[in-house]
Amino acid sequence: MRGDRACALAAIGLASVYAWLGGAIQESLLSDAVGAQGVPRALAAALALLGALLLLRSFRSRASAPTAPEPWRAHGRALAMLGIAAGYLLLLPLLGYAAAISALVAAAASLGGARPSAGLAAVSVAAGAVLWLSFAKAFGVALPVGALWRHVL
């Protein structure tokens, strides 16, 4: 129960920081009705709402019979995925979007039980290429090239 409360408060705190950072995005002359700030604010609101619901649920379930605490090992995969996401964010400015997404796909698949193989490498590279083509070319979204590739490309 205490873990749920801590997670709920962390989600609400993260949502407020995300909303604050999203509010700092400058409006463009090409903005639509939602604007550049709309999606980050909607995501922040959804995260805050889910955090609040988890917080309420943690107080409601306090009255029920106490359950045995879950071992931290049960949360290991979630923490590993959080580490993979943090690694992606750290690698993004250095490697660029396509390479960082490829690394994310490979790491997440490995966490899910995929064995390192040529097939996994091919799927990871293909995922990076397809997602980059989708966002950069089809939707016209400017994606980071990466510090390693700036002088090459």
ABEGO torsion letter per residue (X at the ends): XAAAAAAAAAAAAAAAAAAAAAAABBBBAABBAAEAAAAAAAAAAAAAAAAAAAAAAAAAAAABBBBBBBBAAAAAAAAAAAAAAAAAAAAAAAAEAAAAAAAAAAAAAAAAGBBBBAAAAAAAAAAAAAAAAAAAAAAGBBBBAEAAAAAAX
